[in-house]
Amino acid sequence: MPESMLTQLASTGVVGVCLVLSLFALWRKDQEKNAESAARIADAQRMLDLAMTLQKDSTIAINALTALLTPKPAP
């Protein structure tokens, strides 16, 4: 928001000051929501990476156990 617009609103009296304060509060709330959203997205990406790593490790372990338990043909 341009500062000149806020200054002009504030110069109109109590109503203008209330509008400026309301606009500032809404702007701050929007900034907080954006930060929270970014944090949630980053957390979801970390959880996805962890889940994929766990799935890969589990698959490797199961394949190793299967190889151990598979009977070998007699020569």
mmCIF file of the N, C-alpha and C atoms, coordinates in Angstrom:
data_MODEL
# 
_entry.id   MODEL 
# 
loop_
_atom_site.group_PDB 
_atom_site.id 
_atom_site.type_symbol 
_atom_site.label_atom_id 
_atom_site.label_alt_id 
_atom_site.label_comp_id 
_atom_site.label_asym_id 
_atom_site.label_entity_id 
_atom_site.label_seq_id 
_atom_site.pdbx_PDB_ins_code 
_atom_site.Cartn_x 
_atom_site.Cartn_y 
_atom_site.Cartn_z 
_atom_site.occupancy 
_atom_site.B_iso_or_equiv 
_atom_site.pdbx_formal_charge 
_atom_site.auth_seq_id 
_atom_site.auth_comp_id 
_atom_site.auth_asym_id 
_atom_site.auth_atom_id 
_atom_site.pdbx_PDB_model_num 
ATOM 1   N N  . MET A 1 1  ? 0.832   -1.182  0.000  1.00 0.00 ? 1  MET A N  1 
ATOM 2   C CA . MET A 1 1  ? 0.000   0.000   0.000  1.00 0.00 ? 1  MET A CA 1 
ATOM 3   C C  . MET A 1 1  ? 0.874   1.242   0.000  1.00 0.00 ? 1  MET A C  1 
ATOM 4   N N  . PRO A 1 2  ? 0.515   2.176   -0.804 1.00 0.00 ? 2  PRO A N  1 
ATOM 5   C CA . PRO A 1 2  ? 1.293   3.420   -0.802 1.00 0.00 ? 2  PRO A CA 1 
ATOM 6   C C  . PRO A 1 2  ? 1.069   4.191   0.502  1.00 0.00 ? 2  PRO A C  1 
ATOM 7   N N  . GLU A 1 3  ? 2.148   4.750   1.001  1.00 0.00 ? 3  GLU A N  1 
ATOM 8   C CA . GLU A 1 3  ? 2.057   5.487   2.259  1.00 0.00 ? 3  GLU A CA 1 
ATOM 9   C C  . GLU A 1 3  ? 1.226   6.756   2.116  1.00 0.00 ? 3  GLU A C  1 
ATOM 10  N N  . SER A 1 4  ? 1.244   7.347   0.950  1.00 0.00 ? 4  SER A N  1 
ATOM 11  C CA . SER A 1 4  ? 0.466   8.579   0.748  1.00 0.00 ? 4  SER A CA 1 
ATOM 12  C C  . SER A 1 4  ? -1.029  8.315   0.897  1.00 0.00 ? 4  SER A C  1 
ATOM 13  N N  . MET A 1 5  ? -1.472  7.141   0.440  1.00 0.00 ? 5  MET A N  1 
ATOM 14  C CA . MET A 1 5  ? -2.880  6.793   0.567  1.00 0.00 ? 5  MET A CA 1 
ATOM 15  C C  . MET A 1 5  ? -3.242  6.608   2.038  1.00 0.00 ? 5  MET A C  1 
ATOM 16  N N  . LEU A 1 6  ? -2.372  5.951   2.791  1.00 0.00 ? 6  LEU A N  1 
ATOM 17  C CA . LEU A 1 6  ? -2.636  5.746   4.208  1.00 0.00 ? 6  LEU A CA 1 
ATOM 18  C C  . LEU A 1 6  ? -2.618  7.066   4.958  1.00 0.00 ? 6  LEU A C  1 
ATOM 19  N N  . THR A 1 7  ? -1.704  7.934   4.593  1.00 0.00 ? 7  THR A N  1 
ATOM 20  C CA . THR A 1 7  ? -1.631  9.253   5.232  1.00 0.00 ? 7  THR A CA 1 
ATOM 21  C C  . THR A 1 7  ? -2.890  10.054  4.938  1.00 0.00 ? 7  THR A C  1 
ATOM 22  N N  . GLN A 1 8  ? -3.367  9.972   3.722  1.00 0.00 ? 8  GLN A N  1 
ATOM 23  C CA . GLN A 1 8  ? -4.584  10.702  3.346  1.00 0.00 ? 8  GLN A CA 1 
ATOM 24  C C  . GLN A 1 8  ? -5.787  10.152  4.106  1.00 0.00 ? 8  GLN A C  1 
ATOM 25  N N  . LEU A 1 9  ? -5.877  8.820   4.246  1.00 0.00 ? 9  LEU A N  1 
ATOM 26  C CA . LEU A 1 9  ? -6.975  8.236   5.010  1.00 0.00 ? 9  LEU A CA 1 
ATOM 27  C C  . LEU A 1 9  ? -6.900  8.651   6.477  1.00 0.00 ? 9  LEU A C  1 
ATOM 28  N N  . ALA A 1 10 ? -5.699  8.629   7.027  1.00 0.00 ? 10 ALA A N  1 
ATOM 29  C CA . ALA A 1 10 ? -5.537  8.973   8.432  1.00 0.00 ? 10 ALA A CA 1 
ATOM 30  C C  . ALA A 1 10 ? -5.880  10.443  8.685  1.00 0.00 ? 10 ALA A C  1 
ATOM 31  N N  . SER A 1 11 ? -5.700  11.296  7.691  1.00 0.00 ? 11 SER A N  1 
ATOM 32  C CA . SER A 1 11 ? -5.983  12.720  7.876  1.00 0.00 ? 11 SER A CA 1 
ATOM 33  C C  . SER A 1 11 ? -7.478  13.030  7.849  1.00 0.00 ? 11 SER A C  1 
ATOM 34  N N  . THR A 1 12 ? -8.305  12.059  7.509  1.00 0.00 ? 12 THR A N  1 
ATOM 35  C CA . THR A 1 12 ? -9.758  12.305  7.450  1.00 0.00 ? 12 THR A CA 1 
ATOM 36  C C  . THR A 1 12 ? -10.422 12.190  8.806  1.00 0.00 ? 12 THR A C  1 
ATOM 37  N N  . GLY A 1 13 ? -9.672  11.883  9.829  1.00 0.00 ? 13 GLY A N  1 
ATOM 38  C CA . GLY A 1 13 ? -10.259 11.837  11.171 1.00 0.00 ? 13 GLY A CA 1 
ATOM 39  C C  . GLY A 1 13 ? -10.256 10.434  11.739 1.00 0.00 ? 13 GLY A C  1 
ATOM 40  N N  . VAL A 1 14 ? -11.155 10.254  12.689 1.00 0.00 ? 14 VAL A N  1 
ATOM 41  C CA . VAL A 1 14 ? -11.219 8.986   13.424 1.00 0.00 ? 14 VAL A CA 1 
ATOM 42  C C  . VAL A 1 14 ? -11.566 7.825   12.487 1.00 0.00 ? 14 VAL A C  1 
ATOM 43  N N  . VAL A 1 15 ? -12.465 8.048   11.562 1.00 0.00 ? 15 VAL A N  1 
ATOM 44  C CA . VAL A 1 15 ? -12.856 6.985   10.627 1.00 0.00 ? 15 VAL A CA 1 
ATOM 45  C C  . VAL A 1 15 ? -11.664 6.577   9.767  1.00 0.00 ? 15 VAL A C  1 
ATOM 46  N N  . GLY A 1 16 ? -10.920 7.532   9.307  1.00 0.00 ? 16 GLY A N  1 
ATOM 47  C CA . GLY A 1 16 ? -9.743  7.232   8.499  1.00 0.00 ? 16 GLY A CA 1 
ATOM 48  C C  . GLY A 1 16 ? -8.693  6.470   9.281  1.00 0.00 ? 16 GLY A C  1 
ATOM 49  N N  . VAL A 1 17 ? -8.491  6.873   10.537 1.00 0.00 ? 17 VAL A N  1 
ATOM 50  C CA . VAL A 1 17 ? -7.519  6.163   11.378 1.00 0.00 ? 17 VAL A CA 1 
ATOM 51  C C  . VAL A 1 17 ? -7.974  4.729   11.607 1.00 0.00 ? 17 VAL A C  1 
ATOM 52  N N  . CYS A 1 18 ? -9.276  4.543   11.855 1.00 0.00 ? 18 CYS A N  1 
ATOM 53  C CA . CYS A 1 18 ? -9.807  3.186   12.034 1.00 0.00 ? 18 CYS A CA 1 
ATOM 54  C C  . CYS A 1 18 ? -9.620  2.351   10.769 1.00 0.00 ? 18 CYS A C  1 
ATOM 55  N N  . LEU A 1 19 ? -9.847  2.956   9.609  1.00 0.00 ? 19 LEU A N  1 
ATOM 56  C CA . LEU A 1 19 ? -9.639  2.238   8.350  1.00 0.00 ? 19 LEU A CA 1 
ATOM 57  C C  . LEU A 1 19 ? -8.177  1.851   8.166  1.00 0.00 ? 19 LEU A C  1 
ATOM 58  N N  . VAL A 1 20 ? -7.284  2.769   8.468  1.00 0.00 ? 20 VAL A N  1 
ATOM 59  C CA . VAL A 1 20 ? -5.856  2.478   8.333  1.00 0.00 ? 20 VAL A CA 1 
ATOM 60  C C  . VAL A 1 20 ? -5.464  1.349   9.266  1.00 0.00 ? 20 VAL A C  1 
ATOM 61  N N  . LEU A 1 21 ? -5.910  1.403   10.510 1.00 0.00 ? 21 LEU A N  1 
ATOM 62  C CA . LEU A 1 21 ? -5.590  0.337   11.467 1.00 0.00 ? 21 LEU A CA 1 
ATOM 63  C C  . LEU A 1 21 ? -6.176  -1.001  11.030 1.00 0.00 ? 21 LEU A C  1 
ATOM 64  N N  . SER A 1 22 ? -7.403  -0.962  10.490 1.00 0.00 ? 22 SER A N  1 
ATOM 65  C CA . SER A 1 22 ? -8.032  -2.198  10.012 1.00 0.00 ? 22 SER A CA 1 
ATOM 66  C C  . SER A 1 22 ? -7.271  -2.786  8.828  1.00 0.00 ? 22 SER A C  1 
ATOM 67  N N  . LEU A 1 23 ? -6.889  -1.921  7.901  1.00 0.00 ? 23 LEU A N  1 
ATOM 68  C CA . LEU A 1 23 ? -6.126  -2.392  6.749  1.00 0.00 ? 23 LEU A CA 1 
ATOM 69  C C  . LEU A 1 23 ? -4.777  -2.965  7.174  1.00 0.00 ? 23 LEU A C  1 
ATOM 70  N N  . PHE A 1 24 ? -4.131  -2.312  8.119  1.00 0.00 ? 24 PHE A N  1 
ATOM 71  C CA . PHE A 1 24 ? -2.852  -2.818  8.613  1.00 0.00 ? 24 PHE A CA 1 
ATOM 72  C C  . PHE A 1 24 ? -3.023  -4.171  9.298  1.00 0.00 ? 24 PHE A C  1 
ATOM 73  N N  . ALA A 1 25 ? -4.085  -4.314  10.101 1.00 0.00 ? 25 ALA A N  1 
ATOM 74  C CA . ALA A 1 25 ? -4.333  -5.589  10.786 1.00 0.00 ? 25 ALA A CA 1 
ATOM 75  C C  . ALA A 1 25 ? -4.612  -6.704  9.775  1.00 0.00 ? 25 ALA A C  1 
ATOM 76  N N  . LEU A 1 26 ? -5.383  -6.397  8.753  1.00 0.00 ? 26 LEU A N  1 
ATOM 77  C CA . LEU A 1 26 ? -5.660  -7.399  7.714  1.00 0.00 ? 26 LEU A CA 1 
ATOM 78  C C  . LEU A 1 26 ? -4.398  -7.779  6.955  1.00 0.00 ? 26 LEU A C  1 
ATOM 79  N N  . TRP A 1 27 ? -3.566  -6.797  6.665  1.00 0.00 ? 27 TRP A N  1 
ATOM 80  C CA . TRP A 1 27 ? -2.313  -7.076  5.965  1.00 0.00 ? 27 TRP A CA 1 
ATOM 81  C C  . TRP A 1 27 ? -1.414  -7.982  6.796  1.00 0.00 ? 27 TRP A C  1 
ATOM 82  N N  . ARG A 1 28 ? -1.301  -7.685  8.118  1.00 0.00 ? 28 ARG A N  1 
ATOM 83  C CA . ARG A 1 28 ? -0.475  -8.512  9.007  1.00 0.00 ? 28 ARG A CA 1 
ATOM 84  C C  . ARG A 1 28 ? -1.030  -9.937  9.094  1.00 0.00 ? 28 ARG A C  1 
ATOM 85  N N  . LYS A 1 29 ? -2.341  -10.052 9.186  1.00 0.00 ? 29 LYS A N  1 
ATOM 86  C CA . LYS A 1 29 ? -2.963  -11.371 9.267  1.00 0.00 ? 29 LYS A CA 1 
ATOM 87  C C  . LYS A 1 29 ? -2.685  -12.167 7.990  1.00 0.00 ? 29 LYS A C  1 
ATOM 88  N N  . ASP A 1 30 ? -2.752  -11.496 6.851  1.00 0.00 ? 30 ASP A N  1 
ATOM 89  C CA . ASP A 1 30 ? -2.465  -12.156 5.581  1.00 0.00 ? 30 ASP A CA 1 
ATOM 90  C C  . ASP A 1 30 ? -1.012  -12.629 5.541  1.00 0.00 ? 30 ASP A C  1 
ATOM 91  N N  . GLN A 1 31 ? -0.090  -11.811 6.028  1.00 0.00 ? 31 GLN A N  1 
ATOM 92  C CA . GLN A 1 31 ? 1.319   -12.200 6.072  1.00 0.00 ? 31 GLN A CA 1 
ATOM 93  C C  . GLN A 1 31 ? 1.519   -13.421 6.972  1.00 0.00 ? 31 GLN A C  1 
ATOM 94  N N  . GLU A 1 32 ? 0.847   -13.451 8.114  1.00 0.00 ? 32 GLU A N  1 
ATOM 95  C CA . GLU A 1 32 ? 0.957   -14.587 9.025  1.00 0.00 ? 32 GLU A CA 1 
ATOM 96  C C  . GLU A 1 32 ? 0.397   -15.855 8.391  1.00 0.00 ? 32 GLU A C  1 
ATOM 97  N N  . LYS A 1 33 ? -0.734  -15.731 7.697  1.00 0.00 ? 33 LYS A N  1 
ATOM 98  C CA . LYS A 1 33 ? -1.319  -16.892 7.019  1.00 0.00 ? 33 LYS A CA 1 
ATOM 99  C C  . LYS A 1 33 ? -0.392  -17.427 5.933  1.00 0.00 ? 33 LYS A C  1 
ATOM 100 N N  . ASN A 1 34 ? 0.235   -16.528 5.185  1.00 0.00 ? 34 ASN A N  1 
ATOM 101 C CA . ASN A 1 34 ? 1.169   -16.962 4.150  1.00 0.00 ? 34 ASN A CA 1 
ATOM 102 C C  . ASN A 1 34 ? 2.360   -17.689 4.757  1.00 0.00 ? 34 ASN A C  1 
ATOM 103 N N  . ALA A 1 35 ? 2.857   -17.183 5.872  1.00 0.00 ? 35 ALA A N  1 
ATOM 104 C CA . ALA A 1 35 ? 3.989   -17.839 6.538  1.00 0.00 ? 35 ALA A CA 1 
ATOM 105 C C  . ALA A 1 35 ? 3.571   -19.213 7.067  1.00 0.00 ? 35 ALA A C  1 
ATOM 106 N N  . GLU A 1 36 ? 2.381   -19.298 7.634  1.00 0.00 ? 36 GLU A N  1 
ATOM 107 C CA . GLU A 1 36 ? 1.897   -20.583 8.147  1.00 0.00 ? 36 GLU A CA 1 
ATOM 108 C C  . GLU A 1 36 ? 1.707   -21.574 7.001  1.00 0.00 ? 36 GLU A C  1 
ATOM 109 N N  . SER A 1 37 ? 1.170   -21.107 5.901  1.00 0.00 ? 37 SER A N  1 
ATOM 110 C CA . SER A 1 37 ? 0.965   -21.970 4.738  1.00 0.00 ? 37 SER A CA 1 
ATOM 111 C C  . SER A 1 37 ? 2.295   -22.502 4.210  1.00 0.00 ? 37 SER A C  1 
ATOM 112 N N  . ALA A 1 38 ? 3.288   -21.645 4.127  1.00 0.00 ? 38 ALA A N  1 
ATOM 113 C CA . ALA A 1 38 ? 4.607   -22.078 3.660  1.00 0.00 ? 38 ALA A CA 1 
ATOM 114 C C  . ALA A 1 38 ? 5.209   -23.102 4.615  1.00 0.00 ? 38 ALA A C  1 
ATOM 115 N N  . ALA A 1 39 ? 5.017   -22.906 5.917  1.00 0.00 ? 39 ALA A N  1 
ATOM 116 C CA . ALA A 1 39 ? 5.536   -23.859 6.897  1.00 0.00 ? 39 ALA A CA 1 
ATOM 117 C C  . ALA A 1 39 ? 4.831   -25.206 6.773  1.00 0.00 ? 39 ALA A C  1 
ATOM 118 N N  . ARG A 1 40 ? 3.542   -25.190 6.543  1.00 0.00 ? 40 ARG A N  1 
ATOM 119 C CA . ARG A 1 40 ? 2.797   -26.455 6.378  1.00 0.00 ? 40 ARG A CA 1 
ATOM 120 C C  . ARG A 1 40 ? 3.244   -27.204 5.122  1.00 0.00 ? 40 ARG A C  1 
ATOM 121 N N  . ILE A 1 41 ? 3.474   -26.465 4.048  1.00 0.00 ? 41 ILE A N  1 
ATOM 122 C CA . ILE A 1 41 ? 3.932   -27.097 2.810  1.00 0.00 ? 41 ILE A CA 1 
ATOM 123 C C  . ILE A 1 41 ? 5.309   -27.719 3.008  1.00 0.00 ? 41 ILE A C  1 
ATOM 124 N N  . ALA A 1 42 ? 6.206   -27.005 3.676  1.00 0.00 ? 42 ALA A N  1 
ATOM 125 C CA . ALA A 1 42 ? 7.546   -27.540 3.939  1.00 0.00 ? 42 ALA A CA 1 
ATOM 126 C C  . ALA A 1 42 ? 7.467   -28.784 4.817  1.00 0.00 ? 42 ALA A C  1 
ATOM 127 N N  . ASP A 1 43 ? 6.583   -28.766 5.820  1.00 0.00 ? 43 ASP A N  1 
ATOM 128 C CA . ASP A 1 43 ? 6.422   -29.924 6.690  1.00 0.00 ? 43 ASP A CA 1 
ATOM 129 C C  . ASP A 1 43 ? 5.869   -31.117 5.912  1.00 0.00 ? 43 ASP A C  1 
ATOM 130 N N  . ALA A 1 44 ? 4.919   -30.873 5.038  1.00 0.00 ? 44 ALA A N  1 
ATOM 131 C CA . ALA A 1 44 ? 4.358   -31.955 4.225  1.00 0.00 ? 44 ALA A CA 1 
ATOM 132 C C  . ALA A 1 44 ? 5.417   -32.549 3.296  1.00 0.00 ? 44 ALA A C  1 
ATOM 133 N N  . GLN A 1 45 ? 6.280   -31.706 2.750  1.00 0.00 ? 45 GLN A N  1 
ATOM 134 C CA . GLN A 1 45 ? 7.343   -32.212 1.874  1.00 0.00 ? 45 GLN A CA 1 
ATOM 135 C C  . GLN A 1 45 ? 8.336   -33.062 2.660  1.00 0.00 ? 45 GLN A C  1 
ATOM 136 N N  . ARG A 1 46 ? 8.668   -32.633 3.884  1.00 0.00 ? 46 ARG A N  1 
ATOM 137 C CA . ARG A 1 46 ? 9.575   -33.437 4.719  1.00 0.00 ? 46 ARG A CA 1 
ATOM 138 C C  . ARG A 1 46 ? 8.949   -34.784 5.060  1.00 0.00 ? 46 ARG A C  1 
ATOM 139 N N  . MET A 1 47 ? 7.656   -34.791 5.377  1.00 0.00 ? 47 MET A N  1 
ATOM 140 C CA . MET A 1 47 ? 6.969   -36.047 5.707  1.00 0.00 ? 47 MET A CA 1 
ATOM 141 C C  . MET A 1 47 ? 6.907   -36.969 4.494  1.00 0.00 ? 47 MET A C  1 
ATOM 142 N N  . LEU A 1 48 ? 6.690   -36.409 3.318  1.00 0.00 ? 48 LEU A N  1 
ATOM 143 C CA . LEU A 1 48 ? 6.665   -37.214 2.100  1.00 0.00 ? 48 LEU A CA 1 
ATOM 144 C C  . LEU A 1 48 ? 8.031   -37.837 1.843  1.00 0.00 ? 48 LEU A C  1 
ATOM 145 N N  . ASP A 1 49 ? 9.085   -37.056 2.012  1.00 0.00 ? 49 ASP A N  1 
ATOM 146 C CA . ASP A 1 49 ? 10.441  -37.584 1.833  1.00 0.00 ? 49 ASP A CA 1 
ATOM 147 C C  . ASP A 1 49 ? 10.719  -38.706 2.830  1.00 0.00 ? 49 ASP A C  1 
ATOM 148 N N  . LEU A 1 50 ? 10.296  -38.509 4.079  1.00 0.00 ? 50 LEU A N  1 
ATOM 149 C CA . LEU A 1 50 ? 10.497  -39.543 5.099  1.00 0.00 ? 50 LEU A CA 1 
ATOM 150 C C  . LEU A 1 50 ? 9.722   -40.807 4.751  1.00 0.00 ? 50 LEU A C  1 
ATOM 151 N N  . ALA A 1 51 ? 8.478   -40.658 4.313  1.00 0.00 ? 51 ALA A N  1 
ATOM 152 C CA . ALA A 1 51 ? 7.662   -41.815 3.952  1.00 0.00 ? 51 ALA A CA 1 
ATOM 153 C C  . ALA A 1 51 ? 8.273   -42.574 2.779  1.00 0.00 ? 51 ALA A C  1 
ATOM 154 N N  . MET A 1 52 ? 8.768   -41.843 1.797  1.00 0.00 ? 52 MET A N  1 
ATOM 155 C CA . MET A 1 52 ? 9.378   -42.512 0.646  1.00 0.00 ? 52 MET A CA 1 
ATOM 156 C C  . MET A 1 52 ? 10.656  -43.244 1.051  1.00 0.00 ? 52 MET A C  1 
ATOM 157 N N  . THR A 1 53 ? 11.450  -42.657 1.932  1.00 0.00 ? 53 THR A N  1 
ATOM 158 C CA . THR A 1 53 ? 12.669  -43.309 2.408  1.00 0.00 ? 53 THR A CA 1 
ATOM 159 C C  . THR A 1 53 ? 12.330  -44.573 3.192  1.00 0.00 ? 53 THR A C  1 
ATOM 160 N N  . LEU A 1 54 ? 11.321  -44.476 4.060  1.00 0.00 ? 54 LEU A N  1 
ATOM 161 C CA . LEU A 1 54 ? 10.916  -45.654 4.836  1.00 0.00 ? 54 LEU A CA 1 
ATOM 162 C C  . LEU A 1 54 ? 10.388  -46.762 3.927  1.00 0.00 ? 54 LEU A C  1 
ATOM 163 N N  . GLN A 1 55 ? 9.619   -46.393 2.908  1.00 0.00 ? 55 GLN A N  1 
ATOM 164 C CA . GLN A 1 55 ? 9.101   -47.397 1.982  1.00 0.00 ? 55 GLN A CA 1 
ATOM 165 C C  . GLN A 1 55 ? 10.238  -48.063 1.212  1.00 0.00 ? 55 GLN A C  1 
ATOM 166 N N  . LYS A 1 56 ? 11.210  -47.279 0.772  1.00 0.00 ? 56 LYS A N  1 
ATOM 167 C CA . LYS A 1 56 ? 12.353  -47.837 0.042  1.00 0.00 ? 56 LYS A CA 1 
ATOM 168 C C  . LYS A 1 56 ? 13.144  -48.780 0.938  1.00 0.00 ? 56 LYS A C  1 
ATOM 169 N N  . ASP A 1 57 ? 13.407  -48.364 2.181  1.00 0.00 ? 57 ASP A N  1 
ATOM 170 C CA . ASP A 1 57 ? 14.159  -49.211 3.104  1.00 0.00 ? 57 ASP A CA 1 
ATOM 171 C C  . ASP A 1 57 ? 13.404  -50.496 3.431  1.00 0.00 ? 57 ASP A C  1 
ATOM 172 N N  . SER A 1 58 ? 12.075  -50.390 3.590  1.00 0.00 ? 58 SER A N  1 
ATOM 173 C CA . SER A 1 58 ? 11.269  -51.580 3.861  1.00 0.00 ? 58 SER A CA 1 
ATOM 174 C C  . SER A 1 58 ? 11.299  -52.545 2.686  1.00 0.00 ? 58 SER A C  1 
ATOM 175 N N  . THR A 1 59 ? 11.210  -52.021 1.480  1.00 0.00 ? 59 THR A N  1 
ATOM 176 C CA . THR A 1 59 ? 11.250  -52.871 0.293  1.00 0.00 ? 59 THR A CA 1 
ATOM 177 C C  . THR A 1 59 ? 12.597  -53.583 0.183  1.00 0.00 ? 59 THR A C  1 
ATOM 178 N N  . ILE A 1 60 ? 13.670  -52.875 0.449  1.00 0.00 ? 60 ILE A N  1 
ATOM 179 C CA . ILE A 1 60 ? 15.000  -53.488 0.411  1.00 0.00 ? 60 ILE A CA 1 
ATOM 180 C C  . ILE A 1 60 ? 15.108  -54.594 1.457  1.00 0.00 ? 60 ILE A C  1 
ATOM 181 N N  . ALA A 1 61 ? 14.614  -54.342 2.656  1.00 0.00 ? 61 ALA A N  1 
ATOM 182 C CA . ALA A 1 61 ? 14.684  -55.339 3.730  1.00 0.00 ? 61 ALA A CA 1 
ATOM 183 C C  . ALA A 1 61 ? 13.847  -56.568 3.393  1.00 0.00 ? 61 ALA A C  1 
ATOM 184 N N  . ILE A 1 62 ? 12.660  -56.364 2.854  1.00 0.00 ? 62 ILE A N  1 
ATOM 185 C CA . ILE A 1 62 ? 11.800  -57.498 2.501  1.00 0.00 ? 62 ILE A CA 1 
ATOM 186 C C  . ILE A 1 62 ? 12.423  -58.306 1.378  1.00 0.00 ? 62 ILE A C  1 
ATOM 187 N N  . ASN A 1 63 ? 13.025  -57.643 0.399  1.00 0.00 ? 63 ASN A N  1 
ATOM 188 C CA . ASN A 1 63 ? 13.691  -58.366 -0.689 1.00 0.00 ? 63 ASN A CA 1 
ATOM 189 C C  . ASN A 1 63 ? 14.868  -59.184 -0.163 1.00 0.00 ? 63 ASN A C  1 
ATOM 190 N N  . ALA A 1 64 ? 15.615  -58.631 0.792  1.00 0.00 ? 64 ALA A N  1 
ATOM 191 C CA . ALA A 1 64 ? 16.739  -59.364 1.366  1.00 0.00 ? 64 ALA A CA 1 
ATOM 192 C C  . ALA A 1 64 ? 16.242  -60.585 2.139  1.00 0.00 ? 64 ALA A C  1 
ATOM 193 N N  . LEU A 1 65 ? 15.159  -60.436 2.920  1.00 0.00 ? 65 LEU A N  1 
ATOM 194 C CA . LEU A 1 65 ? 14.622  -61.561 3.654  1.00 0.00 ? 65 LEU A CA 1 
ATOM 195 C C  . LEU A 1 65 ? 14.044  -62.624 2.714  1.00 0.00 ? 65 LEU A C  1 
ATOM 196 N N  . THR A 1 66 ? 13.398  -62.177 1.649  1.00 0.00 ? 66 THR A N  1 
ATOM 197 C CA . THR A 1 66 ? 12.864  -63.116 0.669  1.00 0.00 ? 66 THR A CA 1 
ATOM 198 C C  . THR A 1 66 ? 13.991  -63.909 0.022  1.00 0.00 ? 66 THR A C  1 
ATOM 199 N N  . ALA A 1 67 ? 15.082  -63.265 -0.294 1.00 0.00 ? 67 ALA A N  1 
ATOM 200 C CA . ALA A 1 67 ? 16.219  -63.945 -0.901 1.00 0.00 ? 67 ALA A CA 1 
ATOM 201 C C  . ALA A 1 67 ? 16.796  -64.983 0.063  1.00 0.00 ? 67 ALA A C  1 
ATOM 202 N N  . LEU A 1 68 ? 16.783  -64.677 1.342  1.00 0.00 ? 68 LEU A N  1 
ATOM 203 C CA . LEU A 1 68 ? 17.298  -65.643 2.330  1.00 0.00 ? 68 LEU A CA 1 
ATOM 204 C C  . LEU A 1 68 ? 16.388  -66.848 2.473  1.00 0.00 ? 68 LEU A C  1 
ATOM 205 N N  . LEU A 1 69 ? 15.093  -66.649 2.371  1.00 0.00 ? 69 LEU A N  1 
ATOM 206 C CA . LEU A 1 69 ? 14.133  -67.726 2.614  1.00 0.00 ? 69 LEU A CA 1 
ATOM 207 C C  . LEU A 1 69 ? 13.760  -68.496 1.362  1.00 0.00 ? 69 LEU A C  1 
ATOM 208 N N  . THR A 1 70 ? 14.151  -68.044 0.206  1.00 0.00 ? 70 THR A N  1 
ATOM 209 C CA . THR A 1 70 ? 13.844  -68.749 -1.031 1.00 0.00 ? 70 THR A CA 1 
ATOM 210 C C  . THR A 1 70 ? 14.734  -69.978 -1.125 1.00 0.00 ? 70 THR A C  1 
ATOM 211 N N  . PRO A 1 71 ? 14.125  -71.157 -1.291 1.00 0.00 ? 71 PRO A N  1 
ATOM 212 C CA . PRO A 1 71 ? 14.939  -72.369 -1.390 1.00 0.00 ? 71 PRO A CA 1 
ATOM 213 C C  . PRO A 1 71 ? 15.727  -72.387 -2.689 1.00 0.00 ? 71 PRO A C  1 
ATOM 214 N N  . LYS A 1 72 ? 16.957  -72.801 -2.571 1.00 0.00 ? 72 LYS A N  1 
ATOM 215 C CA . LYS A 1 72 ? 17.835  -72.923 -3.747 1.00 0.00 ? 72 LYS A CA 1 
ATOM 216 C C  . LYS A 1 72 ? 17.667  -74.343 -4.305 1.00 0.00 ? 72 LYS A C  1 
ATOM 217 N N  . PRO A 1 73 ? 17.671  -74.473 -5.618 1.00 0.00 ? 73 PRO A N  1 
ATOM 218 C CA . PRO A 1 73 ? 17.568  -75.817 -6.213 1.00 0.00 ? 73 PRO A CA 1 
ATOM 219 C C  . PRO A 1 73 ? 18.831  -76.638 -5.904 1.00 0.00 ? 73 PRO A C  1 
ATOM 220 N N  . ALA A 1 74 ? 18.607  -77.885 -5.636 1.00 0.00 ? 74 ALA A N  1 
ATOM 221 C CA . ALA A 1 74 ? 19.733  -78.786 -5.334 1.00 0.00 ? 74 ALA A CA 1 
ATOM 222 C C  . ALA A 1 74 ? 20.541  -79.052 -6.602 1.00 0.00 ? 74 ALA A C  1 
ATOM 223 N N  . PRO A 1 75 ? 21.863  -79.087 -6.483 1.00 0.00 ? 75 PRO A N  1 
ATOM 224 C CA . PRO A 1 75 ? 22.695  -79.342 -7.662 1.00 0.00 ? 75 PRO A CA 1 
ATOM 225 C C  . PRO A 1 75 ? 22.702  -80.802 -8.056 1.00 0.00 ? 75 PRO A C  1 
# 
